[in-house]
């Protein structure tokens, strides 16, 4: 399956548009990750634990979207958009959504 943020794929014309597909995931960051990320904020540097959580959430949302597209008979998804939001009482949860158009090329 080809996944792209562009609206078309070079040298591969869209034969059929099958509809909008999406994937969502919500992942909580635990207290230890929050603590060590806070220390990183003070001393500087990247927060590897948060980066891993972000990557995992993105991959899960994309995989869910891809599975939806496969059920429709698609072999590509074009125009993919990824959105990141914090949710929950104190913003302790991360929500990642992906959406795009399932197509046959």
PDB file as gemmi writes it, atoms N, CA and C in Angstrom:
CRYST1    1.000    1.000    1.000  90.00  90.00  90.00 P 1                      
ATOM      1  N   UNK A   1       0.855  -1.181   0.000  1.00  0.00           N  
ATOM      2  CA  UNK A   1       0.000   0.000   0.000  1.00  0.00           C  
ATOM      3  C   UNK A   1       0.893   1.235   0.000  1.00  0.00           C  
ATOM      4  N   UNK A   2       0.577   2.167  -0.884  1.00  0.00           N  
ATOM      5  CA  UNK A   2       1.312   3.427  -0.946  1.00  0.00           C  
ATOM      6  C   UNK A   2       0.580   4.448  -0.073  1.00  0.00           C  
ATOM      7  N   UNK A   3       1.309   5.091   0.807  1.00  0.00           N  
ATOM      8  CA  UNK A   3       0.774   6.150   1.664  1.00  0.00           C  
ATOM      9  C   UNK A   3       1.499   7.438   1.327  1.00  0.00           C  
ATOM     10  N   UNK A   4       0.745   8.520   1.061  1.00  0.00           N  
ATOM     11  CA  UNK A   4       1.386   9.779   0.719  1.00  0.00           C  
ATOM     12  C   UNK A   4       0.556  10.968   1.195  1.00  0.00           C  
ATOM     13  N   UNK A   5       1.250  12.040   1.505  1.00  0.00           N  
ATOM     14  CA  UNK A   5       0.575  13.277   1.886  1.00  0.00           C  
ATOM     15  C   UNK A   5       0.167  14.088   0.663  1.00  0.00           C  
ATOM     16  N   UNK A   6       0.681  13.728  -0.490  1.00  0.00           N  
ATOM     17  CA  UNK A   6       0.336  14.448  -1.716  1.00  0.00           C  
ATOM     18  C   UNK A   6      -1.021  13.963  -2.237  1.00  0.00           C  
ATOM     19  N   UNK A   7      -1.615  14.732  -3.145  1.00  0.00           N  
ATOM     20  CA  UNK A   7      -2.935  14.376  -3.673  1.00  0.00           C  
ATOM     21  C   UNK A   7      -2.875  13.433  -4.863  1.00  0.00           C  
ATOM     22  N   UNK A   8      -1.675  13.173  -5.346  1.00  0.00           N  
ATOM     23  CA  UNK A   8      -1.522  12.219  -6.438  1.00  0.00           C  
ATOM     24  C   UNK A   8      -0.157  11.555  -6.311  1.00  0.00           C  
ATOM     25  N   UNK A   9       0.012  10.507  -7.115  1.00  0.00           N  
ATOM     26  CA  UNK A   9       1.270   9.761  -7.110  1.00  0.00           C  
ATOM     27  C   UNK A   9       1.825   9.825  -8.533  1.00  0.00           C  
ATOM     28  N   UNK A  10       3.029  10.321  -8.653  1.00  0.00           N  
ATOM     29  CA  UNK A  10       3.633  10.526  -9.963  1.00  0.00           C  
ATOM     30  C   UNK A  10       3.628   9.245 -10.787  1.00  0.00           C  
ATOM     31  N   UNK A  11       3.173   9.382 -12.032  1.00  0.00           N  
ATOM     32  CA  UNK A  11       3.111   8.282 -13.002  1.00  0.00           C  
ATOM     33  C   UNK A  11       2.164   7.153 -12.602  1.00  0.00           C  
ATOM     34  N   UNK A  12       1.270   7.422 -11.665  1.00  0.00           N  
ATOM     35  CA  UNK A  12       0.287   6.418 -11.245  1.00  0.00           C  
ATOM     36  C   UNK A  12      -1.075   7.100 -11.106  1.00  0.00           C  
ATOM     37  N   UNK A  13      -1.823   7.179 -12.187  1.00  0.00           N  
ATOM     38  CA  UNK A  13      -3.113   7.871 -12.121  1.00  0.00           C  
ATOM     39  C   UNK A  13      -4.115   7.141 -11.225  1.00  0.00           C  
ATOM     40  N   UNK A  14      -4.935   7.914 -10.552  1.00  0.00           N  
ATOM     41  CA  UNK A  14      -5.983   7.350  -9.701  1.00  0.00           C  
ATOM     42  C   UNK A  14      -7.088   6.821 -10.609  1.00  0.00           C  
ATOM     43  N   UNK A  15      -7.434   5.538 -10.442  1.00  0.00           N  
ATOM     44  CA  UNK A  15      -8.483   4.912 -11.245  1.00  0.00           C  
ATOM     45  C   UNK A  15      -9.837   5.012 -10.554  1.00  0.00           C  
ATOM     46  N   UNK A  16      -9.803   5.005  -9.201  1.00  0.00           N  
ATOM     47  CA  UNK A  16     -11.067   5.044  -8.454  1.00  0.00           C  
ATOM     48  C   UNK A  16     -10.832   5.623  -7.060  1.00  0.00           C  
ATOM     49  N   UNK A  17     -11.712   6.533  -6.663  1.00  0.00           N  
ATOM     50  CA  UNK A  17     -11.700   7.083  -5.304  1.00  0.00           C  
ATOM     51  C   UNK A  17     -12.685   6.274  -4.474  1.00  0.00           C  
ATOM     52  N   UNK A  18     -12.221   5.746  -3.352  1.00  0.00           N  
ATOM     53  CA  UNK A  18     -13.049   4.841  -2.554  1.00  0.00           C  
ATOM     54  C   UNK A  18     -13.602   5.476  -1.285  1.00  0.00           C  
ATOM     55  N   UNK A  19     -13.116   6.634  -0.916  1.00  0.00           N  
ATOM     56  CA  UNK A  19     -13.654   7.321   0.253  1.00  0.00           C  
ATOM     57  C   UNK A  19     -12.587   7.696   1.262  1.00  0.00           C  
ATOM     58  N   UNK A  20     -13.027   8.447   2.248  1.00  0.00           N  
ATOM     59  CA  UNK A  20     -12.140   8.919   3.314  1.00  0.00           C  
ATOM     60  C   UNK A  20     -11.935   7.805   4.327  1.00  0.00           C  
ATOM     61  N   UNK A  21     -10.688   7.634   4.731  1.00  0.00           N  
ATOM     62  CA  UNK A  21     -10.350   6.670   5.778  1.00  0.00           C  
ATOM     63  C   UNK A  21      -9.597   7.403   6.880  1.00  0.00           C  
ATOM     64  N   UNK A  22      -9.669   6.847   8.079  1.00  0.00           N  
ATOM     65  CA  UNK A  22      -8.985   7.503   9.202  1.00  0.00           C  
ATOM     66  C   UNK A  22      -8.508   6.477  10.212  1.00  0.00           C  
ATOM     67  N   UNK A  23      -7.609   6.925  11.052  1.00  0.00           N  
ATOM     68  CA  UNK A  23      -7.106   6.107  12.148  1.00  0.00           C  
ATOM     69  C   UNK A  23      -6.881   7.013  13.341  1.00  0.00           C  
ATOM     70  N   UNK A  24      -7.163   6.507  14.515  1.00  0.00           N  
ATOM     71  CA  UNK A  24      -6.996   7.298  15.730  1.00  0.00           C  
ATOM     72  C   UNK A  24      -6.327   6.446  16.795  1.00  0.00           C  
ATOM     73  N   UNK A  25      -5.566   7.116  17.621  1.00  0.00           N  
ATOM     74  CA  UNK A  25      -4.998   6.436  18.777  1.00  0.00           C  
ATOM     75  C   UNK A  25      -4.800   7.444  19.900  1.00  0.00           C  
ATOM     76  N   UNK A  26      -4.969   6.972  21.117  1.00  0.00           N  
ATOM     77  CA  UNK A  26      -4.711   7.800  22.298  1.00  0.00           C  
ATOM     78  C   UNK A  26      -3.759   7.017  23.179  1.00  0.00           C  
ATOM     79  N   UNK A  27      -2.652   7.649  23.523  1.00  0.00           N  
ATOM     80  CA  UNK A  27      -1.626   7.005  24.343  1.00  0.00           C  
ATOM     81  C   UNK A  27      -1.331   7.882  25.540  1.00  0.00           C  
ATOM     82  N   UNK A  28      -1.256   7.263  26.684  1.00  0.00           N  
ATOM     83  CA  UNK A  28      -0.934   8.005  27.903  1.00  0.00           C  
ATOM     84  C   UNK A  28       0.563   8.001  28.153  1.00  0.00           C  
ATOM     85  N   UNK A  29       1.047   9.110  28.649  1.00  0.00           N  
ATOM     86  CA  UNK A  29       2.451   9.203  29.060  1.00  0.00           C  
ATOM     87  C   UNK A  29       2.493   8.955  30.559  1.00  0.00           C  
ATOM     88  N   UNK A  30       3.340   8.043  30.994  1.00  0.00           N  
ATOM     89  CA  UNK A  30       3.349   7.735  32.423  1.00  0.00           C  
ATOM     90  C   UNK A  30       4.174   8.736  33.221  1.00  0.00           C  
ATOM     91  N   UNK A  31       4.075   8.656  34.520  1.00  0.00           N  
ATOM     92  CA  UNK A  31       4.706   9.627  35.417  1.00  0.00           C  
ATOM     93  C   UNK A  31       6.230   9.655  35.277  1.00  0.00           C  
ATOM     94  N   UNK A  32       6.853   8.512  35.028  1.00  0.00           N  
ATOM     95  CA  UNK A  32       8.314   8.478  34.919  1.00  0.00           C  
ATOM     96  C   UNK A  32       8.783   9.198  33.655  1.00  0.00           C  
ATOM     97  N   UNK A  33       8.071   8.981  32.552  1.00  0.00           N  
ATOM     98  CA  UNK A  33       8.410   9.694  31.325  1.00  0.00           C  
ATOM     99  C   UNK A  33       8.241  11.194  31.538  1.00  0.00           C  
ATOM    100  N   UNK A  34       7.147  11.588  32.213  1.00  0.00           N  
ATOM    101  CA  UNK A  34       6.907  13.008  32.491  1.00  0.00           C  
ATOM    102  C   UNK A  34       8.037  13.589  33.336  1.00  0.00           C  
ATOM    103  N   UNK A  35       8.461  12.846  34.345  1.00  0.00           N  
ATOM    104  CA  UNK A  35       9.515  13.320  35.243  1.00  0.00           C  
ATOM    105  C   UNK A  35      10.822  13.535  34.479  1.00  0.00           C  
ATOM    106  N   UNK A  36      11.222  12.524  33.706  1.00  0.00           N  
ATOM    107  CA  UNK A  36      12.487  12.637  32.988  1.00  0.00           C  
ATOM    108  C   UNK A  36      12.410  13.655  31.846  1.00  0.00           C  
ATOM    109  N   UNK A  37      11.241  13.801  31.243  1.00  0.00           N  
ATOM    110  CA  UNK A  37      11.079  14.833  30.218  1.00  0.00           C  
ATOM    111  C   UNK A  37      11.206  16.213  30.860  1.00  0.00           C  
ATOM    112  N   UNK A  38      10.688  16.371  32.088  1.00  0.00           N  
ATOM    113  CA  UNK A  38      10.816  17.631  32.806  1.00  0.00           C  
ATOM    114  C   UNK A  38      12.262  17.973  33.081  1.00  0.00           C  
ATOM    115  N   UNK A  39      13.048  16.977  33.455  1.00  0.00           N  
ATOM    116  CA  UNK A  39      14.480  17.200  33.680  1.00  0.00           C  
ATOM    117  C   UNK A  39      15.148  17.622  32.381  1.00  0.00           C  
ATOM    118  N   UNK A  40      14.800  16.973  31.279  1.00  0.00           N  
ATOM    119  CA  UNK A  40      15.370  17.341  29.971  1.00  0.00           C  
ATOM    120  C   UNK A  40      15.023  18.792  29.628  1.00  0.00           C  
ATOM    121  N   UNK A  41      13.782  19.203  29.970  1.00  0.00           N  
ATOM    122  CA  UNK A  41      13.383  20.584  29.686  1.00  0.00           C  
ATOM    123  C   UNK A  41      14.275  21.568  30.436  1.00  0.00           C  
ATOM    124  N   UNK A  42      14.679  21.213  31.641  1.00  0.00           N  
ATOM    125  CA  UNK A  42      15.517  22.098  32.455  1.00  0.00           C  
ATOM    126  C   UNK A  42      16.947  22.130  31.934  1.00  0.00           C  
ATOM    127  N   UNK A  43      17.514  20.963  31.647  1.00  0.00           N  
ATOM    128  CA  UNK A  43      18.923  20.892  31.239  1.00  0.00           C  
ATOM    129  C   UNK A  43      19.103  20.927  29.719  1.00  0.00           C  
ATOM    130  N   UNK A  44      18.021  20.834  28.982  1.00  0.00           N  
ATOM    131  CA  UNK A  44      18.109  20.866  27.524  1.00  0.00           C  
ATOM    132  C   UNK A  44      18.240  19.481  26.942  1.00  0.00           C  
ATOM    133  N   UNK A  45      18.051  19.383  25.658  1.00  0.00           N  
ATOM    134  CA  UNK A  45      18.166  18.098  24.963  1.00  0.00           C  
ATOM    135  C   UNK A  45      16.812  17.585  24.539  1.00  0.00           C  
ATOM    136  N   UNK A  46      16.838  16.490  23.838  1.00  0.00           N  
ATOM    137  CA  UNK A  46      15.620  15.884  23.318  1.00  0.00           C  
ATOM    138  C   UNK A  46      15.095  14.866  24.313  1.00  0.00           C  
ATOM    139  N   UNK A  47      13.795  14.678  24.306  1.00  0.00           N  
ATOM    140  CA  UNK A  47      13.161  13.689  25.170  1.00  0.00           C  
ATOM    141  C   UNK A  47      12.894  12.431  24.355  1.00  0.00           C  
ATOM    142  N   UNK A  48      13.812  11.493  24.439  1.00  0.00           N  
ATOM    143  CA  UNK A  48      13.699  10.246  23.682  1.00  0.00           C  
ATOM    144  C   UNK A  48      12.448   9.459  24.028  1.00  0.00           C  
ATOM    145  N   UNK A  49      12.037   9.469  25.295  1.00  0.00           N  
ATOM    146  CA  UNK A  49      10.856   8.698  25.681  1.00  0.00           C  
ATOM    147  C   UNK A  49       9.606   9.274  25.041  1.00  0.00           C  
ATOM    148  N   UNK A  50       9.470  10.595  25.027  1.00  0.00           N  
ATOM    149  CA  UNK A  50       8.314  11.205  24.369  1.00  0.00           C  
ATOM    150  C   UNK A  50       8.362  11.003  22.862  1.00  0.00           C  
ATOM    151  N   UNK A  51       9.541  11.065  22.281  1.00  0.00           N  
ATOM    152  CA  UNK A  51       9.660  10.849  20.844  1.00  0.00           C  
ATOM    153  C   UNK A  51       9.219   9.436  20.476  1.00  0.00           C  
ATOM    154  N   UNK A  52       9.569   8.463  21.307  1.00  0.00           N  
ATOM    155  CA  UNK A  52       9.143   7.085  21.054  1.00  0.00           C  
ATOM    156  C   UNK A  52       7.623   6.965  21.159  1.00  0.00           C  
ATOM    157  N   UNK A  53       7.023   7.617  22.155  1.00  0.00           N  
ATOM    158  CA  UNK A  53       5.570   7.576  22.316  1.00  0.00           C  
ATOM    159  C   UNK A  53       4.889   8.227  21.112  1.00  0.00           C  
ATOM    160  N   UNK A  54       5.399   9.360  20.665  1.00  0.00           N  
ATOM    161  CA  UNK A  54       4.839  10.026  19.489  1.00  0.00           C  
ATOM    162  C   UNK A  54       4.912   9.130  18.253  1.00  0.00           C  
ATOM    163  N   UNK A  55       6.058   8.514  18.049  1.00  0.00           N  
ATOM    164  CA  UNK A  55       6.258   7.633  16.887  1.00  0.00           C  
ATOM    165  C   UNK A  55       5.304   6.442  16.953  1.00  0.00           C  
ATOM    166  N   UNK A  56       5.169   5.851  18.141  1.00  0.00           N  
ATOM    167  CA  UNK A  56       4.277   4.707  18.315  1.00  0.00           C  
ATOM    168  C   UNK A  56       2.823   5.103  18.016  1.00  0.00           C  
ATOM    169  N   UNK A  57       2.406   6.261  18.525  1.00  0.00           N  
ATOM    170  CA  UNK A  57       1.036   6.726  18.296  1.00  0.00           C  
ATOM    171  C   UNK A  57       0.797   6.989  16.810  1.00  0.00           C  
ATOM    172  N   UNK A  58       1.745   7.631  16.146  1.00  0.00           N  
ATOM    173  CA  UNK A  58       1.619   7.907  14.710  1.00  0.00           C  
ATOM    174  C   UNK A  58       1.537   6.606  13.918  1.00  0.00           C  
ATOM    175  N   UNK A  59       2.422   5.661  14.211  1.00  0.00           N  
ATOM    176  CA  UNK A  59       2.438   4.387  13.495  1.00  0.00           C  
ATOM    177  C   UNK A  59       1.123   3.630  13.682  1.00  0.00           C  
ATOM    178  N   UNK A  60       0.570   3.666  14.892  1.00  0.00           N  
ATOM    179  CA  UNK A  60      -0.690   2.982  15.178  1.00  0.00           C  
ATOM    180  C   UNK A  60      -1.837   3.617  14.398  1.00  0.00           C  
ATOM    181  N   UNK A  61      -1.908   4.944  14.375  1.00  0.00           N  
ATOM    182  CA  UNK A  61      -2.967   5.643  13.642  1.00  0.00           C  
ATOM    183  C   UNK A  61      -2.867   5.353  12.139  1.00  0.00           C  
ATOM    184  N   UNK A  62      -1.658   5.368  11.595  1.00  0.00           N  
ATOM    185  CA  UNK A  62      -1.471   5.083  10.170  1.00  0.00           C  
ATOM    186  C   UNK A  62      -1.849   3.644   9.840  1.00  0.00           C  
ATOM    187  N   UNK A  63      -1.476   2.712  10.707  1.00  0.00           N  
ATOM    188  CA  UNK A  63      -1.784   1.297  10.478  1.00  0.00           C  
ATOM    189  C   UNK A  63      -3.296   1.065  10.488  1.00  0.00           C  
ATOM    190  N   UNK A  64      -3.994   1.710  11.431  1.00  0.00           N  
ATOM    191  CA  UNK A  64      -5.453   1.581  11.498  1.00  0.00           C  
ATOM    192  C   UNK A  64      -6.104   2.143  10.227  1.00  0.00           C  
ATOM    193  N   UNK A  65      -5.614   3.277   9.754  1.00  0.00           N  
ATOM    194  CA  UNK A  65      -6.133   3.890   8.539  1.00  0.00           C  
ATOM    195  C   UNK A  65      -5.878   2.975   7.332  1.00  0.00           C  
ATOM    196  N   UNK A  66      -4.692   2.408   7.274  1.00  0.00           N  
ATOM    197  CA  UNK A  66      -4.331   1.508   6.179  1.00  0.00           C  
ATOM    198  C   UNK A  66      -5.240   0.269   6.158  1.00  0.00           C  
ATOM    199  N   UNK A  67      -5.550  -0.266   7.334  1.00  0.00           N  
ATOM    200  CA  UNK A  67      -6.434  -1.432   7.411  1.00  0.00           C  
ATOM    201  C   UNK A  67      -7.830  -1.100   6.898  1.00  0.00           C  
ATOM    202  N   UNK A  68      -8.323   0.098   7.222  1.00  0.00           N  
ATOM    203  CA  UNK A  68      -9.623   0.550   6.705  1.00  0.00           C  
ATOM    204  C   UNK A  68      -9.600   0.613   5.181  1.00  0.00           C  
ATOM    205  N   UNK A  69      -8.526   1.167   4.642  1.00  0.00           N  
ATOM    206  CA  UNK A  69      -8.399   1.305   3.190  1.00  0.00           C  
ATOM    207  C   UNK A  69      -8.351  -0.065   2.512  1.00  0.00           C  
ATOM    208  N   UNK A  70      -7.642  -1.010   3.110  1.00  0.00           N  
ATOM    209  CA  UNK A  70      -7.554  -2.357   2.534  1.00  0.00           C  
ATOM    210  C   UNK A  70      -8.925  -3.015   2.474  1.00  0.00           C  
ATOM    211  N   UNK A  71      -9.755  -2.778   3.495  1.00  0.00           N  
ATOM    212  CA  UNK A  71     -11.114  -3.341   3.502  1.00  0.00           C  
ATOM    213  C   UNK A  71     -11.953  -2.789   2.357  1.00  0.00           C  
ATOM    214  N   UNK A  72     -11.631  -1.576   1.910  1.00  0.00           N  
ATOM    215  CA  UNK A  72     -12.346  -0.966   0.793  1.00  0.00           C  
ATOM    216  C   UNK A  72     -11.782  -1.408  -0.563  1.00  0.00           C  
ATOM    217  N   UNK A  73     -10.669  -2.144  -0.547  1.00  0.00           N  
ATOM    218  CA  UNK A  73     -10.033  -2.595  -1.777  1.00  0.00           C  
ATOM    219  C   UNK A  73      -9.022  -1.615  -2.340  1.00  0.00           C  
ATOM    220  N   UNK A  74      -8.570  -0.669  -1.533  1.00  0.00           N  
ATOM    221  CA  UNK A  74      -7.608   0.344  -1.983  1.00  0.00           C  
ATOM    222  C   UNK A  74      -6.199  -0.232  -2.033  1.00  0.00           C  
ATOM    223  N   UNK A  75      -5.373   0.369  -2.875  1.00  0.00           N  
ATOM    224  CA  UNK A  75      -3.956   0.020  -2.888  1.00  0.00           C  
ATOM    225  C   UNK A  75      -3.086   1.258  -2.624  1.00  0.00           C  
ATOM    226  N   UNK A  76      -3.751   2.374  -2.268  1.00  0.00           N  
ATOM    227  CA  UNK A  76      -3.024   3.593  -1.906  1.00  0.00           C  
ATOM    228  C   UNK A  76      -3.941   4.510  -1.100  1.00  0.00           C  
ATOM    229  N   UNK A  77      -3.307   5.399  -0.336  1.00  0.00           N  
ATOM    230  CA  UNK A  77      -4.031   6.457   0.370  1.00  0.00           C  
ATOM    231  C   UNK A  77      -3.313   7.753   0.042  1.00  0.00           C  
ATOM    232  N   UNK A  78      -4.072   8.720  -0.487  1.00  0.00           N  
ATOM    233  CA  UNK A  78      -3.494  10.009  -0.856  1.00  0.00           C  
ATOM    234  C   UNK A  78      -4.043  11.102   0.067  1.00  0.00           C  
ATOM    235  N   UNK A  79      -3.327  12.228   0.088  1.00  0.00           N  
ATOM    236  CA  UNK A  79      -3.774  13.383   0.865  1.00  0.00           C  
ATOM    237  C   UNK A  79      -3.793  13.146   2.364  1.00  0.00           C  
ATOM    238  N   UNK A  80      -2.848  12.366   2.862  1.00  0.00           N  
ATOM    239  CA  UNK A  80      -2.833  12.028   4.290  1.00  0.00           C  
ATOM    240  C   UNK A  80      -2.508  13.263   5.126  1.00  0.00           C  
ATOM    241  N   UNK A  81      -3.279  13.416   6.199  1.00  0.00           N  
ATOM    242  CA  UNK A  81      -3.075  14.490   7.169  1.00  0.00           C  
ATOM    243  C   UNK A  81      -2.926  13.854   8.545  1.00  0.00           C  
ATOM    244  N   UNK A  82      -1.924  14.281   9.292  1.00  0.00           N  
ATOM    245  CA  UNK A  82      -1.714  13.816  10.667  1.00  0.00           C  
ATOM    246  C   UNK A  82      -1.948  14.975  11.617  1.00  0.00           C  
ATOM    247  N   UNK A  83      -2.688  14.713  12.688  1.00  0.00           N  
ATOM    248  CA  UNK A  83      -2.939  15.727  13.714  1.00  0.00           C  
ATOM    249  C   UNK A  83      -2.568  15.162  15.071  1.00  0.00           C  
ATOM    250  N   UNK A  84      -1.963  16.016  15.885  1.00  0.00           N  
ATOM    251  CA  UNK A  84      -1.551  15.649  17.237  1.00  0.00           C  
ATOM    252  C   UNK A  84      -2.248  16.575  18.230  1.00  0.00           C  
ATOM    253  N   UNK A  85      -2.836  16.013  19.282  1.00  0.00           N  
ATOM    254  CA  UNK A  85      -3.507  16.805  20.319  1.00  0.00           C  
ATOM    255  C   UNK A  85      -3.236  16.168  21.679  1.00  0.00           C  
ATOM    256  N   UNK A  86      -3.220  16.997  22.709  1.00  0.00           N  
ATOM    257  CA  UNK A  86      -3.191  16.463  24.069  1.00  0.00           C  
ATOM    258  C   UNK A  86      -4.613  16.496  24.592  1.00  0.00           C  
ATOM    259  N   UNK A  87      -4.989  15.454  25.292  1.00  0.00           N  
ATOM    260  CA  UNK A  87      -6.333  15.337  25.846  1.00  0.00           C  
ATOM    261  C   UNK A  87      -6.251  14.847  27.277  1.00  0.00           C  
ATOM    262  N   UNK A  88      -7.379  14.855  27.964  1.00  0.00           N  
ATOM    263  CA  UNK A  88      -7.425  14.387  29.336  1.00  0.00           C  
ATOM    264  C   UNK A  88      -7.424  15.555  30.308  1.00  0.00           C  
ATOM    265  N   UNK A  89      -7.630  15.218  31.568  1.00  0.00           N  
ATOM    266  CA  UNK A  89      -7.720  16.222  32.630  1.00  0.00           C  
ATOM    267  C   UNK A  89      -6.570  17.208  32.627  1.00  0.00           C  
ATOM    268  N   UNK A  90      -5.376  16.709  32.650  1.00  0.00           N  
ATOM    269  CA  UNK A  90      -4.206  17.587  32.711  1.00  0.00           C  
ATOM    270  C   UNK A  90      -3.376  17.504  31.436  1.00  0.00           C  
ATOM    271  N   UNK A  91      -4.001  17.096  30.344  1.00  0.00           N  
ATOM    272  CA  UNK A  91      -3.274  16.973  29.086  1.00  0.00           C  
ATOM    273  C   UNK A  91      -2.276  15.844  29.105  1.00  0.00           C  
ATOM    274  N   UNK A  92      -2.536  14.819  29.923  1.00  0.00           N  
ATOM    275  CA  UNK A  92      -1.603  13.714  30.078  1.00  0.00           C  
ATOM    276  C   UNK A  92      -1.724  12.619  29.039  1.00  0.00           C  
ATOM    277  N   UNK A  93      -2.641  12.778  28.120  1.00  0.00           N  
ATOM    278  CA  UNK A  93      -2.827  11.779  27.075  1.00  0.00           C  
ATOM    279  C   UNK A  93      -2.539  12.439  25.726  1.00  0.00           C  
ATOM    280  N   UNK A  94      -1.995  11.662  24.817  1.00  0.00           N  
ATOM    281  CA  UNK A  94      -1.685  12.153  23.482  1.00  0.00           C  
ATOM    282  C   UNK A  94      -2.608  11.460  22.487  1.00  0.00           C  
ATOM    283  N   UNK A  95      -3.295  12.249  21.659  1.00  0.00           N  
ATOM    284  CA  UNK A  95      -4.157  11.700  20.624  1.00  0.00           C  
ATOM    285  C   UNK A  95      -3.543  12.034  19.268  1.00  0.00           C  
ATOM    286  N   UNK A  96      -3.420  11.015  18.444  1.00  0.00           N  
ATOM    287  CA  UNK A  96      -2.935  11.196  17.077  1.00  0.00           C  
ATOM    288  C   UNK A  96      -4.018  10.679  16.138  1.00  0.00           C  
ATOM    289  N   UNK A  97      -4.382  11.502  15.165  1.00  0.00           N  
ATOM    290  CA  UNK A  97      -5.347  11.081  14.160  1.00  0.00           C  
ATOM    291  C   UNK A  97      -4.715  11.204  12.778  1.00  0.00           C  
ATOM    292  N   UNK A  98      -5.062  10.283  11.926  1.00  0.00           N  
ATOM    293  CA  UNK A  98      -4.617  10.336  10.537  1.00  0.00           C  
ATOM    294  C   UNK A  98      -5.859  10.192   9.664  1.00  0.00           C  
ATOM    295  N   UNK A  99      -5.871  10.902   8.548  1.00  0.00           N  
ATOM    296  CA  UNK A  99      -6.972  10.763   7.608  1.00  0.00           C  
ATOM    297  C   UNK A  99      -6.438  10.960   6.193  1.00  0.00           C  
ATOM    298  N   UNK A 100      -7.120  10.371   5.246  1.00  0.00           N  
ATOM    299  CA  UNK A 100      -6.728  10.473   3.861  1.00  0.00           C  
ATOM    300  C   UNK A 100      -7.813   9.888   2.973  1.00  0.00           C  
ATOM    301  N   UNK A 101      -7.540   9.843   1.689  1.00  0.00           N  
ATOM    302  CA  UNK A 101      -8.486   9.304   0.735  1.00  0.00           C  
ATOM    303  C   UNK A 101      -7.980   7.976   0.189  1.00  0.00           C  
ATOM    304  N   UNK A 102      -8.782   6.935   0.360  1.00  0.00           N  
ATOM    305  CA  UNK A 102      -8.440   5.607  -0.151  1.00  0.00           C  
ATOM    306  C   UNK A 102      -8.703   5.587  -1.648  1.00  0.00           C  
ATOM    307  N   UNK A 103      -7.730   5.107  -2.419  1.00  0.00           N  
ATOM    308  CA  UNK A 103      -7.860   5.068  -3.876  1.00  0.00           C  
ATOM    309  C   UNK A 103      -7.317   3.766  -4.440  1.00  0.00           C  
ATOM    310  N   UNK A 104      -7.719   3.511  -5.680  1.00  0.00           N  
ATOM    311  CA  UNK A 104      -7.107   2.440  -6.486  1.00  0.00           C  
ATOM    312  C   UNK A 104      -6.294   3.146  -7.556  1.00  0.00           C  
ATOM    313  N   UNK A 105      -5.040   2.741  -7.680  1.00  0.00           N  
ATOM    314  CA  UNK A 105      -4.175   3.329  -8.705  1.00  0.00           C  
ATOM    315  C   UNK A 105      -3.806   2.271  -9.733  1.00  0.00           C  
TER     316      UNK A 105                                                      
END                                                                             
